[in-house]
Amino acid sequence: MPCIKFLAILLVSLGVASLISGCDLARPKLHYGNGCKRCHGDVVLEDHDYPCVSCHSGDASAVTKKGAHRGLLKSPSSPEGARYACIKCHEKEVGQVEQSLHYTLRGEVETIWKAFFPNEVPPRSIGDVPIETPLVTLRGLVADLLRRRCARCHVFSRGDGYPATQRRLGCGACHLRPGPRQMAHRFLKEVPDKNCLACHHGNFVGWDYVGRFQKDLEGSFQVPYYGGKAQDRPYGVEWLRMSPDIHMRLGYRCTDCHREGPCQERGESKVVACKTCHPKLSPSILGHRPGDEGRVACGVCHALWSFNDRGRTLVRQDIANYWAWYDLRFQGIREIEQLLASNYTVDYFYWLPPVMKDPYSGEVREGVWYETFLERRFWPVQIGVDESGSLSVVRPILDLSIDYVDSDGEVVVESLVPQIKDLYMSYTPHTIGKADIYRTIRVMEYLEGVRDGNEWR
């Protein structure tokens, strides 16, 4: 009889031990239909209620963590994971998105590369931009600028570390709700504006739609306290409140106009044009007349305001010079902000090395990229003539220069500027409202041959 009792106790003990070994902390409620639920019982599945292994792989029948995680795909929505997981049900979308601008960032890469090296074929994607270590050429310097400073918003990165910029990888950047792990499985067919703004913030198209203009970077322009309380900086920067786009005020989301755009190849984005919703324009109004079509962009008269950041300087420093840059620490990159803040009150003998991560590869390399501006303005709306000869709103996107200071403090490159004449590029401001009468008069002068469009800026 004592032997039977001992055997029963031993069997119970082994059963409990096997449950505990399955995860770090045994959970009281077990879902035996799916072994993953033993440790991940708080994960919420709404419209993708499939076995975990369908997307994550692994072994749901294993009783140990090591066994369950054998062959685990940690992030199925990532660019690499989507080729295994998402493609099972979304083969067309996965094939298209890999060629889209959101994956390749081809627009940004081509614009910067052609500006500095106009006679060369630019890299086709951010992943094709070369890495030069140690840095010895101007091409290596521009490539490093693209990889570690310009192209920080892409689907290979989880964001810059601020609450509103954090996002999932790959497809999940748009179609998964950001937040704790248990929220990570709530898939979104309709992409909310919050997900779009995780990348489209700062003085880029997107923030203007919700009526925000990023302040100058200097500390004297910041307002750290408001009403006696510390200001919240969910995007890492502060902003001025401006007039939102009329469509935003009427309740339209980004995707109401940008239908399936991010998942399409370049040139195939299904963007709704103004005439889609406004087909009947009064033929007596200037700019709406039949002969005016294609000669004037709608934003020329209807944009309430636009971004106009001038004199951008991008400086790579391989020397620790944190005191000099502390006043410009709110650059929207948490890595830089923490580096400057943590070394400000420390003797320079104990300064951390000046290194910065490549968001695409995850590699940490020597040198930190800082940014300054001559001025940041939101008025007046700048008008110019685009490549097709049409009047459009322009902004000085290529009004920039590059400097490089090596680890000895020597200025190796000073004021490297684009090799093109016109630094202004046309764009579509998302600040639409009632037409401005003054600009309408100027449009009339252009259409009647009285004024040259390039004389306006």
N, C-alpha and C positions, 0 to 999 in steps of 0.2 A: 504493500500500500504506500509506504513512504516513497518508493521508487516511482510509482505512478504519479504522485503529487509533484515530485522533482521533475519528471519528464514534462508534465503539463506546464509548470512554471518556465522551464527552459524553452518550450515551443512558443509560449506567449512572448517571452523576452526576445527571441529571435525575430518574431513578427514585428514587434515594435522597433527593433534595431533596423530592420530592413526599410521601414517607412522613414525613420529618421535619416538613414543614409541616402535616401532619395533626394533630399534637399537640405539646406542649412537649418531650416526650422520646420518641423512637422506641423502641418495644418490640420485643424480639427475636422474640416469638411473636405471630403475627397470625392473626386469625380472619376470613378473607375473606368468610364468609357473612354477616357483620354488621359494617359499617364501624365501629360504635361500639366494638367490641372492640379496635380498634387502640390506643385510649388507656385504655379501661376494662376491661381483661382480667381485673382482680382482682375484679370484681363477681360475686357468687354468686347464681344464680337457682335456687330449689328447686322451688316449685310453680307459679310464674308464668313458665315458660320460654317467653316470647313475644319477638318482636323488640322491641328497645328502643323503637322509634318507635311501637309500639302504644299505649304509655302516655305516653311522653315527647315524641312528635312529633319534629320535626327531620328531618334528611336523612342516612340511614345510608350513602348512596352517595357523599357528599361526601368530598373528600380534604384539606380544610382544616378547622381548628377552627371558623372563622367560618361556613363553609358548613354544616358538620354541625349547628351550634347554631342555625341560622336557624329561628325559630318554636319553639324548645325550650321544653318545659314542665318546669321544674326540679323541681317537687314535685307529681307527679300525685295524691298522696293528700291534699293540702291541700284545704281547703273549696272553693276555686275550681277546683283541678285535678280534684277528684273528679267534678265535673259534666261533664268531658270524658273522663277516663280510666276511673275506677272504674265510672261509670254504664253503660259498654258491657256489662259482665257482671253488675253488681249494681244494676240500676235501682231495685228496690224498696228496698234498704237505703239507697241514697243519698237517696232521697226521704224516707224515715222519719227518718234521722239528722239531717237539716237542721232538723227540728222537735223534736228530742230535747233533754233538759235539758243534756246534755253540750255541745251546740252553742250553745244559746241562753243557758244559765245563768239561765233564767227563775226558778228557785226562789230563788237568791240575790238577784237583782235585785228581785223582788216583795217578798221579806221585808224588805229594807232600805228600799225606797222607801215601802212601806205603813207602816213603823214611824215614819218622819219626816213623811210626808205622807199620812195615812190616808184623806183624802177625795179623793185623786187616783187616776187610772188609771195604774198603773206602766208603764214601758217593757216591751215584750214580750220583749226579748232584750238582751244586753250591747251588741250593735251599735246598738241604738236609743237607748241612754243618751246624752243630749246632751253636747256639749263646749262649755264656756263659757270663752272667752278674749277679754278678761281676765275674771277671776272677780269677779262683782258680786252674785250672789244665793245664798241658802242651797241652792236646788235645784242650782245649778251646783257648789257645794261637795260635796254628797252624790253628785252624778253623777261628779265627779272621783274621789271616794273609791272608788266602785264600779269605775270603769274602771282606775284605776292601783294600787289597793291590794287590794280585796276579790276581784275577779274575775281573778286572775292565772293560775289553772289553767283554761284552756280550750283548745280544739283549734286556735285561731289562734296560739298561742304555743308556742315550743320549750322552755319551762321557764325556771327561774330561774338557770340557769348552773351549778348544782351537778351532780356526776356522776349521782346517782340521780334528779334531777328533769328531766333532759334527755329529750326525747321528739320524735317526729316530728309533723308537722302533720296535722290532719284525721283521716281513717280510720287513718292510720299511728300515731297516738298510742296506739291499742290493738293494732292488727294488724301492726305492724312492730317488729322488735327494735331497741332503741336501741343506738347504738355507731357505729363508723367507717362510712365510705361503703360499703365492701364488704359490710358486714353489713346495710345498709339495705334490701336486697331479699329478706330472709328473712321471708316473710309467715307470720303466726301465725293459724291458725284458732281455736285455744284460747288465749285471752288469759292470760298469766301474771300472777301477783300483783304481780310487779315493775313491770309496766306500770301497774297500778292505783295502786300506791303512789307513782308519780311525781307524781300529783296528790293522792291521799288520804293525805297525810302531815301532820306537825304534829298539833295537837290537833283532828283531825277524824276522822269515822268512817272506818275503814280502818286507821289506825295502832293503834287499840285492838285490832283483830282479831289483830295479830301481837304484842301486848303491849308497846306503847311509849307513853310519856307525855312530851311535850315539857317540858323544864325551864323554870324562870323565865328571863327574858331577861337579867337582870343578870349582870355578869361574875362576881360572887361565887358564883353557882350553877353556873358552868361548870367543867369539869374538862379543861383543855387537854392535860394529859399523863396517861397511865396506864401504869404499869410502866416509866417512863422514856422512853416514846415518845409522840409527838404523836398526839392522838386524831383519828380519821377522822370527818369530818362530811359524809357523802355527800348529806345533805339540807340542809346549811347550818345545822342546829341540833343540839343534843345532846338525849338523851332518857334517861329512867329505864326500866329493864326491869321490866315488869309481867307478870301472868299472862295468857297469850294465851287467846283464845276456845277452848273445847273442840273446836269443829269444825276450827279451824286445827291443833290438836294431833293430831287424827285424820287430818289430811292433806287436808282439803277446801280447794279454791281458792275465790276470790271468785265466779267464774263458775258454780260448782256450785249456788249459790243465786240469783245475779243473772244469770239466763239471758237473754241478748240484751237486757238492760235498757238499756244505753247507746244502742242503735240504735232504740229504740222511742219513740213520742211519749209525752208526759206522760199518765200514767194507764193506759198500756198495757204497762208494764214487767213482764216475766215473772219476778217475784221469787217464789221458792219460800217458802211460809209454813211455820211450825213444824209445823203439822198435816200437811203433805205427807209428812214423814218420821216424824212421831209421831202417827199417827191415833188410836191406842188409848191414851188417858190414863186412869189409875185414877180412877173417879168418886168415890172416897172422899177424895181428896186436895184440900185447899183450893186453889181456883183452877182445878182440873181438873173440878169438878162441872159438870153440864149447865147449871145456872142461872148459873154464873160466866162462861160464854163471852161474850166481848165486853165484859166489865166490867173485866178485868185483863190488861194486856200481859204477855207471858212474862218480859220483862226485869225487871219489878218485883221478882220473887223471884229470878230466875236470873242477873241481871247481877252480875258479881264486883266491878266498879268502873265509874266513869263520869267523863267530863270535867266539870270544874266551874271554869272560868276566870271570875273575877269582876272587875268594875271595869276593863273594857278602855277605854283612851283612845287615840284615833287623832288625831294631830296633823299638820296640813300646815304646813310652814314654808317660806316663800319667802326666808328670810334664812339665810345660812350660819352655822350654830351647831354646828359639828361636834364641838368639844370636849365640849359638854354631853351629846351623845348617844353618845359613843364607847363607853361601858360597856354600851350596849344594841345594839351593832352586829350581833349574831348573831340577826337577825330572819327568817332564811330567805329573804332576798332578796339575792343576790350584788351587785346594783347598789348597794344601800345599804351593805353591808358594805365594799365596795371604796372607796366615797366617803368613809366615815368613817375607814377605816384609812389611806388614802393622804394624808389631810389632817391627821391627828392630830399628826404631828411637823413640820408645815409652819407657818411664820408665817402668821397669818390674812390678811396682805396678799396672799398667793399662793394662797389657797383657790380651789378650783374652784367654779363656780356651782352652786347647788342646783337640779338638774334631775332628772327621773325619766321613764322611758319608759312610754308607754301600751302594754302588751303586745298589745292587740287591734289597734291601728292601726300600731304601731311608731313613732309620733310621740313625740318628746322635748319635754316641756313644763316650764314653771317650777314649782318647788315639789317638796318631798320629803315623803312620808307616813311618819311614824314611828308606832310602836305601843308601848304600855306596859300593864301589868296591875297591879291592886291585889294580887291573889293568884292563884296557879294551884294547884288542888287536884284530887285524884282520888278523894277519899272525904269524906263518905259519899255513897252513891247518893241523888240527890234524886228524890222522888216527887211527882206532882201529878195533876190531873185534866185530860184533854185536851178538845177541843171536843165530842167525842161523849159525854163523861161517863165515859169509861173511865180507870182508873188507868194511868199510864204513867211512864216515866223521863223527867225533864225536865232541861234545862240552861239557864243564863242567857245564851242566845245574844244577846239584845238588851240586855244589861247593858253598854252602851257609851255613850261621849260623844265629840263631835267638837270639836276646837279648830282655829283658823286664825290663823297669824301671818304678816303680810304682809312684803314686802321691806324695809320700814322698821323692822321689829321690833315693830310695833304688833299687839296681840292684837285682831283683828277679830271673831272668834267664840270664845266661851269656854263650854265645857260644853253644847254642843247635844245634847240627849238625845231619845230616841224619844218620840212623842206617844201612847203606849199605856200601860196600867196594868200589865199582866203582862209582865215581861221574860223569863219562862221559856217555853221551847217544848219540846214533847215530841219525842223521837227514840228510835231503836232502838240501844242500845249493842251493839257486837259483842264483848262480854266474857262470853259465856254460860258458865255452869258450874253447880255444885251449888247448889241453892236456899239462900238465907240464911234461917235460922230466925227471926231477929228481924223481918225485913221481912215474913215470912209471917204472923207474929202481927199485925202492923199491918194487913196486907191483910184478915185476918179481922175486925178491928175496923171497917174501912171497909165491908166487905160486910154486916156486921150492923148498920150504922148508928151505931156507937159513936164513930167518928172521921171527920172531914171530910178528904178527900184533900188539900185545900189547906193544912191545918195542918202538913204534914210538912216544910216547908222554911222 
